[in-house]
Amino acid sequence: MGFMDDAKETAKAMGEKVKDTWEDTTDRIGDKVDEMKAESEAKKAEAERDSVKARNDIKEDLRDDT
């Protein structure tokens, strides 16, 4: 029975290792998705800021011309 017990323990340990690796991988993927989403939102905010600045500059130029 010693051999079977050892095999069971080894299989259990390998199962735990696979589970841990899977969880780590899914966490890393989730982190990368969050990072990409945050970067996208930051770029959108920068583009909106630039758009508002350009619009305000045009308005200011129009005011100066009158």
N, CA, C and O atoms as a CHARMM CRD file, in Angstrom:
* protein
*
  264
    1    1 MET  N      0.81300  -1.19200   0.00000 PROA 1      0.00000
    2    1 MET  CA     0.00000   0.00000   0.00000 PROA 1      0.00000
    3    1 MET  C      0.85800   1.25800   0.00000 PROA 1      0.00000
    4    1 MET  O      0.35300   2.32700  -0.34300 PROA 1      0.00000
    5    2 GLY  N      2.09400   1.17900   0.35800 PROA 2      0.00000
    6    2 GLY  CA     2.95300   2.35300   0.42000 PROA 2      0.00000
    7    2 GLY  C      3.11000   3.01500  -0.94100 PROA 2      0.00000
    8    2 GLY  O      3.10500   4.24100  -1.05300 PROA 2      0.00000
    9    3 PHE  N      3.25000   2.17800  -1.98600 PROA 3      0.00000
   10    3 PHE  CA     3.41800   2.71800  -3.33300 PROA 3      0.00000
   11    3 PHE  C      2.17200   3.47900  -3.76700 PROA 3      0.00000
   12    3 PHE  O      2.28500   4.56100  -4.34300 PROA 3      0.00000
   13    4 MET  N      1.00600   2.94400  -3.50700 PROA 4      0.00000
   14    4 MET  CA    -0.24900   3.58800  -3.88400 PROA 4      0.00000
   15    4 MET  C     -0.44500   4.89700  -3.11600 PROA 4      0.00000
   16    4 MET  O     -0.89300   5.89900  -3.67300 PROA 4      0.00000
   17    5 ASP  N     -0.10800   4.86800  -1.84900 PROA 5      0.00000
   18    5 ASP  CA    -0.22100   6.09100  -1.05000 PROA 5      0.00000
   19    5 ASP  C      0.71700   7.17700  -1.59200 PROA 5      0.00000
   20    5 ASP  O      0.33500   8.34300  -1.68900 PROA 5      0.00000
   21    6 ASP  N      1.93500   6.78700  -1.93900 PROA 6      0.00000
   22    6 ASP  CA     2.88500   7.74000  -2.50400 PROA 6      0.00000
   23    6 ASP  C      2.37500   8.29000  -3.83100 PROA 6      0.00000
   24    6 ASP  O      2.49700   9.48600  -4.09700 PROA 6      0.00000
   25    7 ALA  N      1.81200   7.43100  -4.65400 PROA 7      0.00000
   26    7 ALA  CA     1.28400   7.85800  -5.94700 PROA 7      0.00000
   27    7 ALA  C      0.12600   8.82800  -5.75400 PROA 7      0.00000
   28    7 ALA  O      0.01600   9.81800  -6.47800 PROA 7      0.00000
   29    8 LYS  N     -0.73300   8.54900  -4.78500 PROA 8      0.00000
   30    8 LYS  CA    -1.85400   9.44300  -4.50000 PROA 8      0.00000
   31    8 LYS  C     -1.36200  10.80700  -4.03300 PROA 8      0.00000
   32    8 LYS  O     -1.86500  11.84100  -4.47400 PROA 8      0.00000
   33    9 GLU  N     -0.38400  10.80300  -3.14600 PROA 9      0.00000
   34    9 GLU  CA     0.16900  12.05700  -2.63700 PROA 9      0.00000
   35    9 GLU  C      0.83900  12.85600  -3.75700 PROA 9      0.00000
   36    9 GLU  O      0.71000  14.07800  -3.82900 PROA 9      0.00000
   37   10 THR  N      1.55400  12.14500  -4.62500 PROA 10     0.00000
   38   10 THR  CA     2.21000  12.81000  -5.75200 PROA 10     0.00000
   39   10 THR  C      1.16800  13.41500  -6.69600 PROA 10     0.00000
   40   10 THR  O      1.31400  14.55200  -7.14500 PROA 10     0.00000
   41   11 ALA  N      0.13100  12.65700  -6.98900 PROA 11     0.00000
   42   11 ALA  CA    -0.93600  13.14600  -7.86400 PROA 11     0.00000
   43   11 ALA  C     -1.63200  14.34200  -7.23800 PROA 11     0.00000
   44   11 ALA  O     -1.95800  15.31200  -7.92300 PROA 11     0.00000
   45   12 LYS  N     -1.85700  14.26900  -5.94500 PROA 12     0.00000
   46   12 LYS  CA    -2.49900  15.37600  -5.24300 PROA 12     0.00000
   47   12 LYS  C     -1.61000  16.62000  -5.29500 PROA 12     0.00000
   48   12 LYS  O     -2.10000  17.72200  -5.54400 PROA 12     0.00000
   49   13 ALA  N     -0.32000  16.44900  -5.06400 PROA 13     0.00000
   50   13 ALA  CA     0.61600  17.57300  -5.09400 PROA 13     0.00000
   51   13 ALA  C      0.67400  18.18100  -6.49700 PROA 13     0.00000
   52   13 ALA  O      0.71700  19.40300  -6.64400 PROA 13     0.00000
   53   14 MET  N      0.67500  17.34000  -7.51500 PROA 14     0.00000
   54   14 MET  CA     0.69800  17.84000  -8.89000 PROA 14     0.00000
   55   14 MET  C     -0.59100  18.58400  -9.20800 PROA 14     0.00000
   56   14 MET  O     -0.57000  19.61600  -9.87800 PROA 14     0.00000
   57   15 GLY  N     -1.70800  18.06000  -8.72700 PROA 15     0.00000
   58   15 GLY  CA    -2.99500  18.73000  -8.92800 PROA 15     0.00000
   59   15 GLY  C     -3.00600  20.10700  -8.29100 PROA 15     0.00000
   60   15 GLY  O     -3.49800  21.06500  -8.88700 PROA 15     0.00000
   61   16 GLU  N     -2.47200  20.21100  -7.09700 PROA 16     0.00000
   62   16 GLU  CA    -2.38900  21.50500  -6.40600 PROA 16     0.00000
   63   16 GLU  C     -1.47900  22.46500  -7.17300 PROA 16     0.00000
   64   16 GLU  O     -1.78100  23.65300  -7.28800 PROA 16     0.00000
   65   17 LYS  N     -0.37100  21.95000  -7.69500 PROA 17     0.00000
   66   17 LYS  CA     0.56100  22.78400  -8.45100 PROA 17     0.00000
   67   17 LYS  C     -0.10500  23.30500  -9.72400 PROA 17     0.00000
   68   17 LYS  O      0.04100  24.47800 -10.06800 PROA 17     0.00000
   69   18 VAL  N     -0.82600  22.44300 -10.41500 PROA 18     0.00000
   70   18 VAL  CA    -1.54000  22.85600 -11.63000 PROA 18     0.00000
   71   18 VAL  C     -2.59200  23.90600 -11.28200 PROA 18     0.00000
   72   18 VAL  O     -2.74100  24.90500 -11.98700 PROA 18     0.00000
   73   19 LYS  N     -3.31600  23.67200 -10.19500 PROA 19     0.00000
   74   19 LYS  CA    -4.34200  24.62300  -9.76100 PROA 19     0.00000
   75   19 LYS  C     -3.71200  25.97700  -9.44400 PROA 19     0.00000
   76   19 LYS  O     -4.22300  27.01500  -9.86400 PROA 19     0.00000
   77   20 ASP  N     -2.60700  25.96600  -8.70600 PROA 20     0.00000
   78   20 ASP  CA    -1.92600  27.21700  -8.35700 PROA 20     0.00000
   79   20 ASP  C     -1.41800  27.94300  -9.59800 PROA 20     0.00000
   80   20 ASP  O     -1.52300  29.16500  -9.69600 PROA 20     0.00000
   81   21 THR  N     -0.87500  27.19400 -10.53300 PROA 21     0.00000
   82   21 THR  CA    -0.38000  27.78200 -11.77000 PROA 21     0.00000
   83   21 THR  C     -1.52300  28.39400 -12.56400 PROA 21     0.00000
   84   21 THR  O     -1.39300  29.49000 -13.10900 PROA 21     0.00000
   85   22 TRP  N     -2.64000  27.68300 -12.62700 PROA 22     0.00000
   86   22 TRP  CA    -3.81600  28.18500 -13.34600 PROA 22     0.00000
   87   22 TRP  C     -4.32400  29.48000 -12.72100 PROA 22     0.00000
   88   22 TRP  O     -4.61100  30.44400 -13.43200 PROA 22     0.00000
   89   23 GLU  N     -4.43600  29.50500 -11.40000 PROA 23     0.00000
   90   23 GLU  CA    -4.91000  30.70400 -10.70700 PROA 23     0.00000
   91   23 GLU  C     -3.95500  31.87600 -10.92100 PROA 23     0.00000
   92   23 GLU  O     -4.38700  33.00900 -11.12900 PROA 23     0.00000
   93   24 ASP  N     -2.66000  31.59300 -10.86900 PROA 24     0.00000
   94   24 ASP  CA    -1.65700  32.63600 -11.09600 PROA 24     0.00000
   95   24 ASP  C     -1.77300  33.19100 -12.51200 PROA 24     0.00000
   96   24 ASP  O     -1.70100  34.40200 -12.71900 PROA 24     0.00000
   97   25 THR  N     -1.94900  32.31200 -13.47000 PROA 25     0.00000
   98   25 THR  CA    -2.07200  32.74200 -14.86400 PROA 25     0.00000
   99   25 THR  C     -3.32700  33.58400 -15.06300 PROA 25     0.00000
  100   25 THR  O     -3.26900  34.62100 -15.72400 PROA 25     0.00000
  101   26 THR  N     -4.44500  33.16600 -14.51400 PROA 26     0.00000
  102   26 THR  CA    -5.67700  33.94500 -14.67400 PROA 26     0.00000
  103   26 THR  C     -5.55200  35.29900 -13.97400 PROA 26     0.00000
  104   26 THR  O     -6.06800  36.29900 -14.47300 PROA 26     0.00000
  105   27 ASP  N     -4.88200  35.34200 -12.84000 PROA 27     0.00000
  106   27 ASP  CA    -4.65000  36.62400 -12.15900 PROA 27     0.00000
  107   27 ASP  C     -3.79500  37.55500 -13.01800 PROA 27     0.00000
  108   27 ASP  O     -4.07600  38.74900 -13.11500 PROA 27     0.00000
  109   28 ARG  N     -2.75400  37.00700 -13.63900 PROA 28     0.00000
  110   28 ARG  CA    -1.88300  37.81700 -14.48600 PROA 28     0.00000
  111   28 ARG  C     -2.64800  38.36100 -15.69100 PROA 28     0.00000
  112   28 ARG  O     -2.47900  39.52000 -16.07200 PROA 28     0.00000
  113   29 ILE  N     -3.48200  37.52300 -16.28300 PROA 29     0.00000
  114   29 ILE  CA    -4.28400  37.97200 -17.42300 PROA 29     0.00000
  115   29 ILE  C     -5.23200  39.08600 -16.98400 PROA 29     0.00000
  116   29 ILE  O     -5.36600  40.10100 -17.66700 PROA 29     0.00000
  117   30 GLY  N     -5.87900  38.89200 -15.85300 PROA 30     0.00000
  118   30 GLY  CA    -6.77900  39.91500 -15.32800 PROA 30     0.00000
  119   30 GLY  C     -6.04900  41.21800 -15.05700 PROA 30     0.00000
  120   30 GLY  O     -6.56700  42.29700 -15.34600 PROA 30     0.00000
  121   31 ASP  N     -4.85600  41.12100 -14.50500 PROA 31     0.00000
  122   31 ASP  CA    -4.06100  42.32300 -14.23300 PROA 31     0.00000
  123   31 ASP  C     -3.70900  43.05000 -15.53000 PROA 31     0.00000
  124   31 ASP  O     -3.76900  44.27800 -15.59700 PROA 31     0.00000
  125   32 LYS  N     -3.34800  42.29400 -16.54300 PROA 32     0.00000
  126   32 LYS  CA    -2.99300  42.89800 -17.83000 PROA 32     0.00000
  127   32 LYS  C     -4.21200  43.57300 -18.46400 PROA 32     0.00000
  128   32 LYS  O     -4.09600  44.66000 -19.02900 PROA 32     0.00000
  129   33 VAL  N     -5.37800  42.93100 -18.37300 PROA 33     0.00000
  130   33 VAL  CA    -6.60700  43.51900 -18.90600 PROA 33     0.00000
  131   33 VAL  C     -6.91600  44.82700 -18.18000 PROA 33     0.00000
  132   33 VAL  O     -7.24900  45.83100 -18.80900 PROA 33     0.00000
  133   34 ASP  N     -6.80200  44.80800 -16.86300 PROA 34     0.00000
  134   34 ASP  CA    -7.03800  46.02900 -16.07900 PROA 34     0.00000
  135   34 ASP  C     -6.06600  47.14100 -16.47100 PROA 34     0.00000
  136   34 ASP  O     -6.44800  48.30500 -16.58200 PROA 34     0.00000
  137   35 GLU  N     -4.80900  46.76500 -16.67600 PROA 35     0.00000
  138   35 GLU  CA    -3.79100  47.73700 -17.07100 PROA 35     0.00000
  139   35 GLU  C     -4.11400  48.34300 -18.43700 PROA 35     0.00000
  140   35 GLU  O     -4.00600  49.55400 -18.62800 PROA 35     0.00000
  141   36 MET  N     -4.50600  47.50200 -19.37200 PROA 36     0.00000
  142   36 MET  CA    -4.83600  47.99000 -20.70900 PROA 36     0.00000
  143   36 MET  C     -6.08000  48.87500 -20.68000 PROA 36     0.00000
  144   36 MET  O     -6.15300  49.87500 -21.39600 PROA 36     0.00000
  145   37 LYS  N     -7.05300  48.50900 -19.85700 PROA 37     0.00000
  146   37 LYS  CA    -8.27100  49.31200 -19.73000 PROA 37     0.00000
  147   37 LYS  C     -7.94000  50.68800 -19.14000 PROA 37     0.00000
  148   37 LYS  O     -8.43900  51.70700 -19.61700 PROA 37     0.00000
  149   38 ALA  N     -7.11100  50.71300 -18.11900 PROA 38     0.00000
  150   38 ALA  CA    -6.72900  51.98100 -17.49500 PROA 38     0.00000
  151   38 ALA  C     -5.95200  52.85200 -18.47300 PROA 38     0.00000
  152   38 ALA  O     -6.15700  54.06500 -18.53100 PROA 38     0.00000
  153   39 GLU  N     -5.06600  52.23500 -19.23800 PROA 39     0.00000
  154   39 GLU  CA    -4.30300  52.99100 -20.23200 PROA 39     0.00000
  155   39 GLU  C     -5.22500  53.57100 -21.29700 PROA 39     0.00000
  156   39 GLU  O     -5.04100  54.70700 -21.73300 PROA 39     0.00000
  157   40 SER  N     -6.20600  52.79700 -21.70800 PROA 40     0.00000
  158   40 SER  CA    -7.17600  53.26200 -22.70400 PROA 40     0.00000
  159   40 SER  C     -7.97900  54.44100 -22.16700 PROA 40     0.00000
  160   40 SER  O     -8.19500  55.42600 -22.87300 PROA 40     0.00000
  161   41 GLU  N     -8.41400  54.33900 -20.92900 PROA 41     0.00000
  162   41 GLU  CA    -9.17900  55.42800 -20.32000 PROA 41     0.00000
  163   41 GLU  C     -8.33000  56.69100 -20.18100 PROA 41     0.00000
  164   41 GLU  O     -8.82600  57.80300 -20.36100 PROA 41     0.00000
  165   42 ALA  N     -7.05300  56.51000 -19.85900 PROA 42     0.00000
  166   42 ALA  CA    -6.15800  57.66400 -19.73500 PROA 42     0.00000
  167   42 ALA  C     -5.96900  58.33800 -21.09200 PROA 42     0.00000
  168   42 ALA  O     -5.98200  59.56600 -21.18400 PROA 42     0.00000
  169   43 LYS  N     -5.79400  57.53800 -22.14300 PROA 43     0.00000
  170   43 LYS  CA    -5.63600  58.11400 -23.47800 PROA 43     0.00000
  171   43 LYS  C     -6.90200  58.83600 -23.91200 PROA 43     0.00000
  172   43 LYS  O     -6.83400  59.89100 -24.54400 PROA 43     0.00000
  173   44 LYS  N     -8.05200  58.27300 -23.57600 PROA 44     0.00000
  174   44 LYS  CA    -9.32500  58.92300 -23.90800 PROA 44     0.00000
  175   44 LYS  C     -9.43200  60.26100 -23.18700 PROA 44     0.00000
  176   44 LYS  O     -9.84300  61.25800 -23.78000 PROA 44     0.00000
  177   45 ALA  N     -9.06700  60.28200 -21.92100 PROA 45     0.00000
  178   45 ALA  CA    -9.12600  61.52100 -21.14100 PROA 45     0.00000
  179   45 ALA  C     -8.16500  62.56500 -21.71500 PROA 45     0.00000
  180   45 ALA  O     -8.50500  63.74600 -21.79000 PROA 45     0.00000
  181   46 GLU  N     -6.96300  62.13000 -22.12200 PROA 46     0.00000
  182   46 GLU  CA    -6.01200  63.06200 -22.72000 PROA 46     0.00000
  183   46 GLU  C     -6.55100  63.62800 -24.03100 PROA 46     0.00000
  184   46 GLU  O     -6.41100  64.82000 -24.30300 PROA 46     0.00000
  185   47 ALA  N     -7.16200  62.77700 -24.83400 PROA 47     0.00000
  186   47 ALA  CA    -7.72800  63.23700 -26.11300 PROA 47     0.00000
  187   47 ALA  C     -8.85900  64.23100 -25.86500 PROA 47     0.00000
  188   47 ALA  O     -8.97900  65.23300 -26.57000 PROA 47     0.00000
  189   48 GLU  N     -9.68400  63.94800 -24.86500 PROA 48     0.00000
  190   48 GLU  CA   -10.77800  64.86800 -24.54000 PROA 48     0.00000
  191   48 GLU  C    -10.22600  66.20000 -24.04600 PROA 48     0.00000
  192   48 GLU  O    -10.73900  67.25900 -24.40900 PROA 48     0.00000
  193   49 ARG  N     -9.19300  66.15100 -23.22700 PROA 49     0.00000
  194   49 ARG  CA    -8.55400  67.37900 -22.73000 PROA 49     0.00000
  195   49 ARG  C     -8.01000  68.20100 -23.89500 PROA 49     0.00000
  196   49 ARG  O     -8.20300  69.41600 -23.95100 PROA 49     0.00000
  197   50 ASP  N     -7.32700  67.52800 -24.82800 PROA 50     0.00000
  198   50 ASP  CA    -6.76600  68.23200 -25.98500 PROA 50     0.00000
  199   50 ASP  C     -7.87300  68.83200 -26.84000 PROA 50     0.00000
  200   50 ASP  O     -7.72500  69.93500 -27.36800 PROA 50     0.00000
  201   51 SER  N     -8.96900  68.11700 -26.97700 PROA 51     0.00000
  202   51 SER  CA   -10.09900  68.60900 -27.76900 PROA 51     0.00000
  203   51 SER  C    -10.70400  69.85600 -27.12600 PROA 51     0.00000
  204   51 SER  O    -10.99100  70.83700 -27.81200 PROA 51     0.00000
  205   52 VAL  N    -10.89100  69.81500 -25.82800 PROA 52     0.00000
  206   52 VAL  CA   -11.45200  70.97100 -25.11600 PROA 52     0.00000
  207   52 VAL  C    -10.49900  72.15100 -25.21400 PROA 52     0.00000
  208   52 VAL  O    -10.94200  73.28100 -25.41900 PROA 52     0.00000
  209   53 LYS  N     -9.21200  71.91700 -25.07200 PROA 53     0.00000
  210   53 LYS  CA    -8.23400  73.00500 -25.17400 PROA 53     0.00000
  211   53 LYS  C     -8.26900  73.61900 -26.56400 PROA 53     0.00000
  212   53 LYS  O     -8.24900  74.84200 -26.70100 PROA 53     0.00000
  213   54 ALA  N     -8.32000  72.78900 -27.59200 PROA 54     0.00000
  214   54 ALA  CA    -8.36900  73.30800 -28.96200 PROA 54     0.00000
  215   54 ALA  C     -9.63800  74.12100 -29.18500 PROA 54     0.00000
  216   54 ALA  O     -9.59400  75.18900 -29.79600 PROA 54     0.00000
  217   55 ARG  N    -10.75200  73.62600 -28.69800 PROA 55     0.00000
  218   55 ARG  CA   -12.02200  74.35000 -28.83100 PROA 55     0.00000
  219   55 ARG  C    -11.95200  75.68100 -28.09900 PROA 55     0.00000
  220   55 ARG  O    -12.39300  76.70300 -28.62500 PROA 55     0.00000
  221   56 ASN  N    -11.40800  75.67600 -26.90300 PROA 56     0.00000
  222   56 ASN  CA   -11.28900  76.92600 -26.14100 PROA 56     0.00000
  223   56 ASN  C    -10.34000  77.90600 -26.81900 PROA 56     0.00000
  224   56 ASN  O    -10.58000  79.11300 -26.80800 PROA 56     0.00000
  225   57 ASP  N     -9.26400  77.39300 -27.40800 PROA 57     0.00000
  226   57 ASP  CA    -8.33300  78.26700 -28.12600 PROA 57     0.00000
  227   57 ASP  C     -9.02900  78.92500 -29.31400 PROA 57     0.00000
  228   57 ASP  O     -8.84300  80.11500 -29.56800 PROA 57     0.00000
  229   58 ILE  N     -9.82800  78.15000 -30.03500 PROA 58     0.00000
  230   58 ILE  CA   -10.56400  78.70000 -31.18100 PROA 58     0.00000
  231   58 ILE  C    -11.55100  79.75900 -30.70700 PROA 58     0.00000
  232   58 ILE  O    -11.65900  80.82500 -31.31400 PROA 58     0.00000
  233   59 LYS  N    -12.26300  79.47500 -29.64000 PROA 59     0.00000
  234   59 LYS  CA   -13.19500  80.45600 -29.09400 PROA 59     0.00000
  235   59 LYS  C    -12.47600  81.74100 -28.67800 PROA 59     0.00000
  236   59 LYS  O    -12.96500  82.84600 -28.91200 PROA 59     0.00000
  237   60 GLU  N    -11.32700  81.57600 -28.06900 PROA 60     0.00000
  238   60 GLU  CA   -10.54600  82.74200 -27.61400 PROA 60     0.00000
  239   60 GLU  C    -10.08300  83.55100 -28.82200 PROA 60     0.00000
  240   60 GLU  O    -10.13100  84.78000 -28.79700 PROA 60     0.00000
  241   61 ASP  N     -9.64100  82.87900 -29.86700 PROA 61     0.00000
  242   61 ASP  CA    -9.21400  83.58400 -31.08100 PROA 61     0.00000
  243   61 ASP  C    -10.40100  84.35000 -31.69500 PROA 61     0.00000
  244   61 ASP  O    -10.23800  85.47900 -32.15700 PROA 61     0.00000
  245   62 LEU  N    -11.57300  83.74400 -31.69800 PROA 62     0.00000
  246   62 LEU  CA   -12.75300  84.41900 -32.24000 PROA 62     0.00000
  247   62 LEU  C    -13.11200  85.64600 -31.41500 PROA 62     0.00000
  248   62 LEU  O    -13.51700  86.66600 -31.97300 PROA 62     0.00000
  249   63 ARG  N    -12.97300  85.56600 -30.10600 PROA 63     0.00000
  250   63 ARG  CA   -13.25600  86.70500 -29.24300 PROA 63     0.00000
  251   63 ARG  C    -12.27000  87.83600 -29.49600 PROA 63     0.00000
  252   63 ARG  O    -12.64200  89.00900 -29.49700 PROA 63     0.00000
  253   64 ASP  N    -11.01300  87.47500 -29.71000 PROA 64     0.00000
  254   64 ASP  CA    -9.99000  88.47600 -29.94900 PROA 64     0.00000
  255   64 ASP  C    -10.19000  89.19300 -31.28000 PROA 64     0.00000
  256   64 ASP  O     -9.82600  90.36200 -31.41600 PROA 64     0.00000
  257   65 ASP  N    -10.77000  88.49600 -32.27000 PROA 65     0.00000
  258   65 ASP  CA   -10.97100  89.06200 -33.59000 PROA 65     0.00000
  259   65 ASP  C    -12.13400  90.06600 -33.61400 PROA 65     0.00000
  260   65 ASP  O    -12.20300  90.90300 -34.51400 PROA 65     0.00000
  261   66 THR  N    -13.01900  89.99100 -32.66400 PROA 66     0.00000
  262   66 THR  CA   -14.19700  90.87700 -32.69200 PROA 66     0.00000
  263   66 THR  C    -13.99500  92.13800 -31.90900 PROA 66     0.00000
  264   66 THR  O    -14.89500  92.97500 -31.84200 PROA 66     0.00000
